[in-house]
Amino acid sequence: MIDNEALTYDDVLLQPQYSNIRSRREINIGTAFKKDVNLSLPIISSPMDTITGGTMAATMAKAGGVGIIHRYNTIESQVLEVIRAYELCPDDNIIIGAAVGVTGDYFERAKALISAGVDVLCIDVAHGHHILMKEALIDIRALAPALHIMAGNVATLQGVNDLADWGADSVRCNIGGGSICSTRIQTGHGIPGLQTIFECAKTDRDVAIIADGGIRNSGDVVKALAAGADAVMCGSLLSGTSETPGNVFEDQDGFKYKTYRGMASKEAQMKWRGTYSSFEGVASQVPFRGGVGPLLEDLERGLRSGFSYSGARNMSELRSKAVFVRQTPAGFGESKTHINTRKW
């Protein structure tokens, strides 16, 4: 039985609205997260071992977002990355996050990260609507009642509500939508990314919604925020930059690249624990793109422009004014630049 139709980012556009915004400097794209975690840039870097270590976390913090330092190393190594992030950013107003799992050393890791001073602790697991998540959230909430705890991933309203009731302040929403994630193909489970946000944002709990996966450009970020997300989490958008962990390689033609891989890929699992179970991701090579700063600046410009097209000066106005329209496949093709595909 099919309950309803599910939409992804390419299925919709936001209808332009009347605007009296004279300058995009009037626009505040910040988000009031929970537990005193306020972001002037509503972008979070993903806790992947090819995306966020201490350097990326520090850079994200300086830009007004937050980076979640990955957990695919020893406790000691992760703590050192947290310490390094703070030493790069000696500013009391920065936000640094780090991830833990739900099995093994997760509780000892959480204690060590809290002692190191993390502002956000992310309980990071592919299928977050699970008894192990419940137990981990309850344990860590008892350990740190005032700490901002992020959890996920889920794809349903019930998932968000349960994680909030178990102790989460923010919830990562999306299953299988990432550029290197194959969960939907391997398992047959998931909900398209934008529909996930529409559904999860219906929650009546005091919890922040994070759109995690499937975000490919600033327009997708605007759509996610308009649909009810408080922030977005990005992996591929930030991949291949100087701040991501890993070496820069160069092929015989002088092409420079870095590795980007899903944490459920066979390659990542083998490096992390020497074995693999079900693999629900892939590994890839991405072009080396230099510093992440210009990319974040371009995303910020795109967000301000997107807000202005809805006549919105802030997140609240964007949500209240947003009008989504369906576009056909031909409409999606028309939306993209198409000069290079034209047959003259």
Solvent accessible surface area in square Angstrom, and as a share of the most:
residue,aa,sasa,rsa
1,M,226,1.01
2,I,156,0.79
3,D,118,0.61
4,N,102,0.52
5,E,119,0.54
6,A,38,0.29
7,L,31,0.15
8,T,52,0.30
9,Y,5,0.02
10,D,34,0.18
11,D,39,0.20
12,V,2,0.01
13,L,70,0.35
14,L,34,0.17
15,Q,81,0.36
16,P,95,0.60
17,Q,54,0.24
18,Y,184,0.70
19,S,43,0.28
20,N,87,0.45
21,I,25,0.12
22,R,230,0.84
23,S,33,0.21
24,R,119,0.43
25,R,213,0.78
26,E,73,0.33
27,I,5,0.03
28,N,92,0.47
29,I,3,0.01
30,G,14,0.13
31,T,10,0.06
32,A,81,0.63
33,F,10,0.04
34,K,54,0.23
35,K,86,0.36
36,D,132,0.68
37,V,4,0.02
38,N,99,0.51
39,L,5,0.03
40,S,76,0.49
41,L,4,0.02
42,P,0,0.00
43,I,0,0.00
44,I,0,0.00
45,S,0,0.00
46,S,8,0.05
47,P,3,0.02
48,M,19,0.08
49,D,19,0.10
50,T,11,0.06
51,I,0,0.00
52,T,0,0.00
53,G,5,0.05
54,G,0,0.00
55,T,46,0.27
56,M,0,0.00
57,A,0,0.00
58,A,2,0.02
59,T,30,0.17
60,M,0,0.00
61,A,10,0.08
62,K,135,0.57
63,A,41,0.32
64,G,16,0.15
65,G,2,0.02
66,V,1,0.00
67,G,0,0.00
68,I,0,0.00
69,I,0,0.00
70,H,18,0.08
71,R,34,0.13
72,Y,26,0.10
73,N,41,0.21
74,T,79,0.46
75,I,35,0.18
76,E,120,0.54
77,S,45,0.29
78,Q,0,0.00
79,V,27,0.16
80,L,115,0.57
81,E,38,0.17
82,V,0,0.00
83,I,71,0.36
84,R,107,0.39
85,A,0,0.00
86,Y,54,0.20
87,E,127,0.57
88,L,80,0.40
89,C,5,0.03
90,P,125,0.79
91,D,72,0.37
92,D,151,0.78
93,N,130,0.67
94,I,19,0.09
95,I,23,0.12
96,I,0,0.00
97,G,0,0.00
98,A,0,0.00
99,A,0,0.00
100,V,0,0.00
101,G,7,0.07
102,V,17,0.10
103,T,82,0.47
104,G,77,0.74
105,D,62,0.32
106,Y,29,0.11
107,F,60,0.25
108,E,93,0.41
109,R,15,0.05
110,A,0,0.00
111,K,88,0.37
112,A,30,0.23
113,L,0,0.00
114,I,50,0.25
115,S,100,0.65
116,A,27,0.21
117,G,38,0.36
118,V,8,0.04
119,D,45,0.23
120,V,0,0.00
121,L,0,0.00
122,C,0,0.00
123,I,0,0.00
124,D,12,0.06
125,V,36,0.21
126,A,70,0.55
127,H,106,0.47
128,G,0,0.00
129,H,60,0.27
130,H,72,0.32
131,I,112,0.57
132,L,65,0.32
133,M,1,0.00
134,K,79,0.33
135,E,82,0.37
136,A,1,0.00
137,L,0,0.00
138,I,88,0.45
139,D,60,0.31
140,I,0,0.00
141,R,45,0.16
142,A,78,0.60
143,L,66,0.33
144,A,10,0.08
145,P,95,0.60
146,A,84,0.65
147,L,24,0.12
148,H,3,0.01
149,I,0,0.00
150,M,0,0.00
151,A,0,0.00
152,G,0,0.00
153,N,16,0.08
154,V,3,0.01
155,A,12,0.09
156,T,56,0.33
157,L,56,0.28
158,Q,103,0.46
159,G,0,0.00
160,V,0,0.00
161,N,17,0.09
162,D,29,0.15
163,L,0,0.00
164,A,20,0.16
165,D,87,0.45
166,W,46,0.16
167,G,16,0.15
168,A,7,0.05
169,D,15,0.08
170,S,0,0.00
171,V,0,0.00
172,R,17,0.06
173,C,0,0.00
174,N,5,0.03
175,I,27,0.14
176,G,15,0.15
177,G,20,0.20
178,G,24,0.23
179,S,77,0.50
180,I,20,0.10
181,C,44,0.27
182,S,23,0.15
183,T,18,0.10
184,R,72,0.26
185,I,150,0.76
186,Q,92,0.41
187,T,56,0.33
188,G,66,0.64
189,H,130,0.58
190,G,37,0.35
191,I,46,0.23
192,P,40,0.25
193,G,4,0.04
194,L,0,0.00
195,Q,23,0.10
196,T,0,0.00
197,I,1,0.01
198,F,50,0.21
199,E,44,0.20
200,C,0,0.00
201,A,34,0.27
202,K,126,0.54
203,T,23,0.13
204,D,120,0.62
205,R,87,0.32
206,D,120,0.62
207,V,10,0.06
208,A,1,0.00
209,I,5,0.02
210,I,0,0.00
211,A,1,0.01
212,D,20,0.10
213,G,14,0.13
214,G,24,0.24
215,I,9,0.04
216,R,123,0.45
217,N,72,0.37
218,S,28,0.18
219,G,33,0.32
220,D,4,0.02
221,V,0,0.00
222,V,7,0.04
223,K,23,0.10
224,A,0,0.00
225,L,0,0.00
226,A,7,0.06
227,A,12,0.09
228,G,13,0.12
229,A,0,0.00
230,D,24,0.13
231,A,0,0.00
232,V,0,0.00
233,M,2,0.01
234,C,3,0.02
235,G,13,0.12
236,S,38,0.24
237,L,30,0.15
238,L,0,0.00
239,S,4,0.03
240,G,2,0.02
241,T,0,0.00
242,S,61,0.39
243,E,30,0.14
244,T,6,0.04
245,P,39,0.25
246,G,59,0.57
247,N,106,0.54
248,V,66,0.38
249,F,89,0.37
250,E,106,0.48
251,D,57,0.30
252,Q,179,0.79
253,D,123,0.64
254,G,38,0.37
255,F,96,0.40
256,K,98,0.42
257,Y,37,0.14
258,K,4,0.02
259,T,49,0.28
260,Y,9,0.03
261,R,27,0.10
262,G,3,0.02
263,M,28,0.12
264,A,34,0.26
265,S,0,0.00
266,K,78,0.33
267,E,89,0.40
268,A,0,0.00
269,Q,5,0.02
270,M,89,0.40
271,K,154,0.65
272,W,89,0.31
273,R,118,0.43
274,G,51,0.49
275,T,77,0.45
276,Y,93,0.35
277,S,73,0.47
278,S,69,0.44
279,F,77,0.32
280,E,32,0.14
281,G,5,0.05
282,V,75,0.43
283,A,39,0.30
284,S,48,0.31
285,Q,118,0.53
286,V,25,0.15
287,P,71,0.44
288,F,64,0.27
289,R,97,0.35
290,G,22,0.21
291,G,31,0.30
292,V,0,0.00
293,G,28,0.26
294,P,83,0.52
295,L,43,0.21
296,L,5,0.03
297,E,91,0.41
298,D,80,0.42
299,L,13,0.07
300,E,55,0.25
301,R,143,0.52
302,G,20,0.19
303,L,0,0.00
304,R,60,0.22
305,S,26,0.17
306,G,17,0.17
307,F,0,0.00
308,S,15,0.10
309,Y,131,0.50
310,S,3,0.02
311,G,2,0.02
312,A,0,0.00
313,R,76,0.28
314,N,52,0.27
315,M,15,0.07
316,S,80,0.51
317,E,52,0.23
318,L,0,0.00
319,R,85,0.31
320,S,92,0.59
321,K,80,0.34
322,A,23,0.17
323,V,63,0.36
324,F,55,0.23
325,V,58,0.33
326,R,135,0.49
327,Q,20,0.09
328,T,88,0.51
329,P,122,0.77
330,A,81,0.63
331,G,18,0.17
332,F,61,0.25
333,G,31,0.30
334,E,132,0.59
335,S,61,0.40
336,K,107,0.45
337,T,133,0.78
338,H,86,0.38
339,I,88,0.44
340,N,145,0.74
341,T,107,0.62
342,R,121,0.44
343,K,194,0.82
344,W,225,0.79
